[in-house]
Each structure stands twice: as C-alpha cells, then as structure tokens.
Amino acid sequence: MTATITSLYERRVELVRTTLKEHSKMSDKAALELAEHVLYAMDHIAETVR
C-alpha cells in the first residue's frame, strides 16, 4: 500500500470545490477551476483586509 500525501492547498481546493458543487449545478471540472480561482483571490487579499 502506498501512502498519498495531500498538500494543504489540495485540501483547500477540494473543500471549495465540494462546497460549490453542493450549492450549484456546476460540473466537477467547472467547480474545480472556479475553486482554484477563488483560492488564488483569497490568498492575495491583504491580511489586514481579511
């Protein structure tokens, strides 16, 4: 058995993707692409603004 390492980024993308899919009729691919854009935007918001 091989252990798979999942990065923190991958876990965050999966969380956002799952949330998008649960609250819309988005395809899996579209939800994944949007999740990556959402996280990119969130990561570039200044800490003082968050």
mmCIF file as gemmi writes it, N, C-alpha and C atoms, coordinates in Angstrom:
data_model
loop_
_atom_site.group_PDB
_atom_site.id
_atom_site.type_symbol
_atom_site.label_atom_id
_atom_site.label_alt_id
_atom_site.label_comp_id
_atom_site.label_asym_id
_atom_site.label_entity_id
_atom_site.label_seq_id
_atom_site.pdbx_PDB_ins_code
_atom_site.Cartn_x
_atom_site.Cartn_y
_atom_site.Cartn_z
_atom_site.occupancy
_atom_site.B_iso_or_equiv
_atom_site.pdbx_formal_charge
_atom_site.auth_seq_id
_atom_site.auth_asym_id
_atom_site.pdbx_PDB_model_num
ATOM 1 N N . MET Axp A 1 ? 0.843 -1.18 0 1 0 ? 1 A 1
ATOM 2 C CA . MET Axp A 1 ? 0 0 0 1 0 ? 1 A 1
ATOM 3 C C . MET Axp A 1 ? 0.887 1.243 0 1 0 ? 1 A 1
ATOM 4 N N . THR Axp A 2 ? 0.55 2.202 -0.852 1 0 ? 2 A 1
ATOM 5 C CA . THR Axp A 2 ? 1.309 3.433 -0.97 1 0 ? 2 A 1
ATOM 6 C C . THR Axp A 2 ? 0.539 4.586 -0.331 1 0 ? 2 A 1
ATOM 7 N N . ALA Axp A 3 ? 1.206 5.317 0.524 1 0 ? 3 A 1
ATOM 8 C CA . ALA Axp A 3 ? 0.581 6.479 1.161 1 0 ? 3 A 1
ATOM 9 C C . ALA Axp A 3 ? 0.57 7.644 0.181 1 0 ? 3 A 1
ATOM 10 N N . THR Axp A 4 ? -0.537 8.341 0.125 1 0 ? 4 A 1
ATOM 11 C CA . THR Axp A 4 ? -0.654 9.516 -0.729 1 0 ? 4 A 1
ATOM 12 C C . THR Axp A 4 ? -0.624 10.751 0.149 1 0 ? 4 A 1
ATOM 13 N N . ILE Axp A 5 ? 0.244 11.665 -0.19 1 0 ? 5 A 1
ATOM 14 C CA . ILE Axp A 5 ? 0.354 12.91 0.572 1 0 ? 5 A 1
ATOM 15 C C . ILE Axp A 5 ? -0.473 13.975 -0.129 1 0 ? 5 A 1
ATOM 16 N N . THR Axp A 6 ? -1.38 14.574 0.615 1 0 ? 6 A 1
ATOM 17 C CA . THR Axp A 6 ? -2.226 15.637 0.092 1 0 ? 6 A 1
ATOM 18 C C . THR Axp A 6 ? -1.78 16.952 0.726 1 0 ? 6 A 1
ATOM 19 N N . SER Axp A 7 ? -1.451 17.907 -0.125 1 0 ? 7 A 1
ATOM 20 C CA . SER Axp A 7 ? -0.989 19.194 0.392 1 0 ? 7 A 1
ATOM 21 C C . SER Axp A 7 ? -2.148 19.985 0.985 1 0 ? 7 A 1
ATOM 22 N N . LEU Axp A 8 ? -1.814 20.968 1.788 1 0 ? 8 A 1
ATOM 23 C CA . LEU Axp A 8 ? -2.821 21.847 2.378 1 0 ? 8 A 1
ATOM 24 C C . LEU Axp A 8 ? -3.598 22.552 1.264 1 0 ? 8 A 1
ATOM 25 N N . TYR Axp A 9 ? -2.89 22.981 0.226 1 0 ? 9 A 1
ATOM 26 C CA . TYR Axp A 9 ? -3.55 23.64 -0.911 1 0 ? 9 A 1
ATOM 27 C C . TYR Axp A 9 ? -4.571 22.706 -1.558 1 0 ? 9 A 1
ATOM 28 N N . GLU Axp A 10 ? -4.204 21.457 -1.789 1 0 ? 10 A 1
ATOM 29 C CA . GLU Axp A 10 ? -5.118 20.487 -2.407 1 0 ? 10 A 1
ATOM 30 C C . GLU Axp A 10 ? -6.35 20.256 -1.532 1 0 ? 10 A 1
ATOM 31 N N . ARG Axp A 11 ? -6.156 20.232 -0.22 1 0 ? 11 A 1
ATOM 32 C CA . ARG Axp A 11 ? -7.292 20.068 0.695 1 0 ? 11 A 1
ATOM 33 C C . ARG Axp A 11 ? -8.216 21.278 0.637 1 0 ? 11 A 1
ATOM 34 N N . ARG Axp A 12 ? -7.632 22.471 0.543 1 0 ? 12 A 1
ATOM 35 C CA . ARG Axp A 12 ? -8.441 23.692 0.455 1 0 ? 12 A 1
ATOM 36 C C . ARG Axp A 12 ? -9.224 23.74 -0.855 1 0 ? 12 A 1
ATOM 37 N N . VAL Axp A 13 ? -8.571 23.371 -1.952 1 0 ? 13 A 1
ATOM 38 C CA . VAL Axp A 13 ? -9.249 23.337 -3.252 1 0 ? 13 A 1
ATOM 39 C C . VAL Axp A 13 ? -10.414 22.358 -3.197 1 0 ? 13 A 1
ATOM 40 N N . GLU Axp A 14 ? -10.188 21.19 -2.622 1 0 ? 14 A 1
ATOM 41 C CA . GLU Axp A 14 ? -11.245 20.177 -2.526 1 0 ? 14 A 1
ATOM 42 C C . GLU Axp A 14 ? -12.414 20.678 -1.685 1 0 ? 14 A 1
ATOM 43 N N . LEU Axp A 15 ? -12.141 21.378 -0.604 1 0 ? 15 A 1
ATOM 44 C CA . LEU Axp A 15 ? -13.2 21.933 0.248 1 0 ? 15 A 1
ATOM 45 C C . LEU Axp A 15 ? -14.048 22.937 -0.528 1 0 ? 15 A 1
ATOM 46 N N . VAL Axp A 16 ? -13.398 23.843 -1.247 1 0 ? 16 A 1
ATOM 47 C CA . VAL Axp A 16 ? -14.123 24.844 -2.019 1 0 ? 16 A 1
ATOM 48 C C . VAL Axp A 16 ? -14.874 24.173 -3.169 1 0 ? 16 A 1
ATOM 49 N N . ARG Axp A 17 ? -14.248 23.223 -3.861 1 0 ? 17 A 1
ATOM 50 C CA . ARG Axp A 17 ? -14.89 22.513 -4.97 1 0 ? 17 A 1
ATOM 51 C C . ARG Axp A 17 ? -16.161 21.809 -4.485 1 0 ? 17 A 1
ATOM 52 N N . THR Axp A 18 ? -16.052 21.117 -3.373 1 0 ? 18 A 1
ATOM 53 C CA . THR Axp A 18 ? -17.195 20.396 -2.819 1 0 ? 18 A 1
ATOM 54 C C . THR Axp A 18 ? -18.323 21.362 -2.454 1 0 ? 18 A 1
ATOM 55 N N . THR Axp A 19 ? -17.98 22.468 -1.845 1 0 ? 19 A 1
ATOM 56 C CA . THR Axp A 19 ? -18.978 23.473 -1.466 1 0 ? 19 A 1
ATOM 57 C C . THR Axp A 19 ? -19.671 24.041 -2.7 1 0 ? 19 A 1
ATOM 58 N N . LEU Axp A 20 ? -18.911 24.344 -3.732 1 0 ? 20 A 1
ATOM 59 C CA . LEU Axp A 20 ? -19.505 24.86 -4.965 1 0 ? 20 A 1
ATOM 60 C C . LEU Axp A 20 ? -20.457 23.844 -5.586 1 0 ? 20 A 1
ATOM 61 N N . LYS Axp A 21 ? -20.047 22.582 -5.618 1 0 ? 21 A 1
ATOM 62 C CA . LYS Axp A 21 ? -20.885 21.536 -6.195 1 0 ? 21 A 1
ATOM 63 C C . LYS Axp A 21 ? -22.164 21.324 -5.395 1 0 ? 21 A 1
ATOM 64 N N . GLU Axp A 22 ? -22.089 21.422 -4.077 1 0 ? 22 A 1
ATOM 65 C CA . GLU Axp A 22 ? -23.259 21.205 -3.227 1 0 ? 22 A 1
ATOM 66 C C . GLU Axp A 22 ? -24.295 22.325 -3.354 1 0 ? 22 A 1
ATOM 67 N N . HIS Axp A 23 ? -23.836 23.512 -3.762 1 0 ? 23 A 1
ATOM 68 C CA . HIS Axp A 23 ? -24.741 24.66 -3.803 1 0 ? 23 A 1
ATOM 69 C C . HIS Axp A 23 ? -24.999 25.167 -5.214 1 0 ? 23 A 1
ATOM 70 N N . SER Axp A 24 ? -24.708 24.35 -6.208 1 0 ? 24 A 1
ATOM 71 C CA . SER Axp A 24 ? -24.963 24.737 -7.596 1 0 ? 24 A 1
ATOM 72 C C . SER Axp A 24 ? -25.118 23.484 -8.451 1 0 ? 24 A 1
ATOM 73 N N . LYS Axp A 25 ? -25.368 23.696 -9.71 1 0 ? 25 A 1
ATOM 74 C CA . LYS Axp A 25 ? -25.468 22.585 -10.662 1 0 ? 25 A 1
ATOM 75 C C . LYS Axp A 25 ? -24.224 22.536 -11.543 1 0 ? 25 A 1
ATOM 76 N N . MET Axp A 26 ? -23.125 23.025 -11.01 1 0 ? 26 A 1
ATOM 77 C CA . MET Axp A 26 ? -21.859 23.09 -11.723 1 0 ? 26 A 1
ATOM 78 C C . MET Axp A 26 ? -21.281 21.704 -11.963 1 0 ? 26 A 1
ATOM 79 N N . SER Axp A 27 ? -20.603 21.55 -13.084 1 0 ? 27 A 1
ATOM 80 C CA . SER Axp A 27 ? -19.901 20.289 -13.329 1 0 ? 27 A 1
ATOM 81 C C . SER Axp A 27 ? -18.687 20.208 -12.411 1 0 ? 27 A 1
ATOM 82 N N . ASP Axp A 28 ? -18.159 19.019 -12.258 1 0 ? 28 A 1
ATOM 83 C CA . ASP Axp A 28 ? -16.991 18.812 -11.401 1 0 ? 28 A 1
ATOM 84 C C . ASP Axp A 28 ? -15.798 19.625 -11.907 1 0 ? 28 A 1
ATOM 85 N N . LYS Axp A 29 ? -15.602 19.621 -13.222 1 0 ? 29 A 1
ATOM 86 C CA . LYS Axp A 29 ? -14.473 20.352 -13.812 1 0 ? 29 A 1
ATOM 87 C C . LYS Axp A 29 ? -14.617 21.857 -13.59 1 0 ? 29 A 1
ATOM 88 N N . ALA Axp A 30 ? -15.823 22.38 -13.82 1 0 ? 30 A 1
ATOM 89 C CA . ALA Axp A 30 ? -16.062 23.815 -13.627 1 0 ? 30 A 1
ATOM 90 C C . ALA Axp A 30 ? -15.88 24.21 -12.165 1 0 ? 30 A 1
ATOM 91 N N . ALA Axp A 31 ? -16.358 23.365 -11.254 1 0 ? 31 A 1
ATOM 92 C CA . ALA Axp A 31 ? -16.222 23.657 -9.821 1 0 ? 31 A 1
ATOM 93 C C . ALA Axp A 31 ? -14.752 23.655 -9.414 1 0 ? 31 A 1
ATOM 94 N N . LEU Axp A 32 ? -13.978 22.736 -9.961 1 0 ? 32 A 1
ATOM 95 C CA . LEU Axp A 32 ? -12.549 22.681 -9.656 1 0 ? 32 A 1
ATOM 96 C C . LEU Axp A 32 ? -11.836 23.934 -10.156 1 0 ? 32 A 1
ATOM 97 N N . GLU Axp A 33 ? -12.129 24.327 -11.388 1 0 ? 33 A 1
ATOM 98 C CA . GLU Axp A 33 ? -11.491 25.525 -11.954 1 0 ? 33 A 1
ATOM 99 C C . GLU Axp A 33 ? -11.865 26.771 -11.158 1 0 ? 33 A 1
ATOM 100 N N . LEU Axp A 34 ? -13.132 26.895 -10.799 1 0 ? 34 A 1
ATOM 101 C CA . LEU Axp A 34 ? -13.565 28.052 -10.02 1 0 ? 34 A 1
ATOM 102 C C . LEU Axp A 34 ? -12.952 28.031 -8.628 1 0 ? 34 A 1
ATOM 103 N N . ALA Axp A 35 ? -12.853 26.857 -8.02 1 0 ? 35 A 1
ATOM 104 C CA . ALA Axp A 35 ? -12.247 26.735 -6.691 1 0 ? 35 A 1
ATOM 105 C C . ALA Axp A 35 ? -10.807 27.241 -6.715 1 0 ? 35 A 1
ATOM 106 N N . GLU Axp A 36 ? -10.069 26.904 -7.768 1 0 ? 36 A 1
ATOM 107 C CA . GLU Axp A 36 ? -8.684 27.375 -7.875 1 0 ? 36 A 1
ATOM 108 C C . GLU Axp A 36 ? -8.625 28.889 -7.994 1 0 ? 36 A 1
ATOM 109 N N . HIS Axp A 37 ? -9.559 29.492 -8.753 1 0 ? 37 A 1
ATOM 110 C CA . HIS Axp A 37 ? -9.601 30.954 -8.888 1 0 ? 37 A 1
ATOM 111 C C . HIS Axp A 37 ? -9.981 31.617 -7.566 1 0 ? 37 A 1
ATOM 112 N N . VAL Axp A 38 ? -10.942 31.036 -6.865 1 0 ? 38 A 1
ATOM 113 C CA . VAL Axp A 38 ? -11.381 31.577 -5.574 1 0 ? 38 A 1
ATOM 114 C C . VAL Axp A 38 ? -10.226 31.579 -4.582 1 0 ? 38 A 1
ATOM 115 N N . LEU Axp A 39 ? -9.511 30.46 -4.485 1 0 ? 39 A 1
ATOM 116 C CA . LEU Axp A 39 ? -8.391 30.388 -3.544 1 0 ? 39 A 1
ATOM 117 C C . LEU Axp A 39 ? -7.27 31.335 -3.924 1 0 ? 39 A 1
ATOM 118 N N . TYR Axp A 40 ? -7.02 31.485 -5.211 1 0 ? 40 A 1
ATOM 119 C CA . TYR Axp A 40 ? -5.994 32.43 -5.653 1 0 ? 40 A 1
ATOM 120 C C . TYR Axp A 40 ? -6.369 33.84 -5.182 1 0 ? 40 A 1
ATOM 121 N N . ALA Axp A 41 ? -7.626 34.213 -5.403 1 0 ? 41 A 1
ATOM 122 C CA . ALA Axp A 41 ? -8.077 35.548 -4.985 1 0 ? 41 A 1
ATOM 123 C C . ALA Axp A 41 ? -7.984 35.717 -3.472 1 0 ? 41 A 1
ATOM 124 N N . MET Axp A 42 ? -8.429 34.714 -2.735 1 0 ? 42 A 1
ATOM 125 C CA . MET Axp A 42 ? -8.391 34.8 -1.27 1 0 ? 42 A 1
ATOM 126 C C . MET Axp A 42 ? -6.955 34.894 -0.748 1 0 ? 42 A 1
ATOM 127 N N . ASP Axp A 43 ? -6.053 34.171 -1.385 1 0 ? 43 A 1
ATOM 128 C CA . ASP Axp A 43 ? -4.66 34.196 -0.949 1 0 ? 43 A 1
ATOM 129 C C . ASP Axp A 43 ? -3.983 35.532 -1.228 1 0 ? 43 A 1
ATOM 130 N N . HIS Axp A 44 ? -4.559 36.34 -2.112 1 0 ? 44 A 1
ATOM 131 C CA . HIS Axp A 44 ? -3.942 37.614 -2.463 1 0 ? 44 A 1
ATOM 132 C C . HIS Axp A 44 ? -4.641 38.814 -1.836 1 0 ? 44 A 1
ATOM 133 N N . ILE Axp A 45 ? -5.578 38.538 -0.943 1 0 ? 45 A 1
ATOM 134 C CA . ILE Axp A 45 ? -6.206 39.627 -0.178 1 0 ? 45 A 1
ATOM 135 C C . ILE Axp A 45 ? -5.284 39.934 1.007 1 0 ? 45 A 1
ATOM 136 N N . ALA Axp A 46 ? -5.008 41.183 1.221 1 0 ? 46 A 1
ATOM 137 C CA . ALA Axp A 46 ? -4.123 41.569 2.316 1 0 ? 46 A 1
ATOM 138 C C . ALA Axp A 46 ? -4.666 41.075 3.656 1 0 ? 46 A 1
ATOM 139 N N . GLU Axp A 47 ? -3.796 40.632 4.521 1 0 ? 47 A 1
ATOM 140 C CA . GLU Axp A 47 ? -4.197 40.084 5.819 1 0 ? 47 A 1
ATOM 141 C C . GLU Axp A 47 ? -5.033 41.079 6.617 1 0 ? 47 A 1
ATOM 142 N N . THR Axp A 48 ? -4.712 42.35 6.52 1 0 ? 48 A 1
ATOM 143 C CA . THR Axp A 48 ? -5.46 43.363 7.28 1 0 ? 48 A 1
ATOM 144 C C . THR Axp A 48 ? -6.882 43.519 6.78 1 0 ? 48 A 1
ATOM 145 N N . VAL Axp A 49 ? -7.141 43.164 5.533 1 0 ? 49 A 1
ATOM 146 C CA . VAL Axp A 49 ? -8.48 43.256 4.967 1 0 ? 49 A 1
ATOM 147 C C . VAL Axp A 49 ? -9.316 42.046 5.336 1 0 ? 49 A 1
ATOM 148 N N . ARG Axp A 50 ? -8.662 40.881 5.452 1 0 ? 50 A 1
ATOM 149 C CA . ARG Axp A 50 ? -9.386 39.661 5.813 1 0 ? 50 A 1
ATOM 150 C C . ARG Axp A 50 ? -9.846 39.798 7.218 1 0 ? 50 A 1
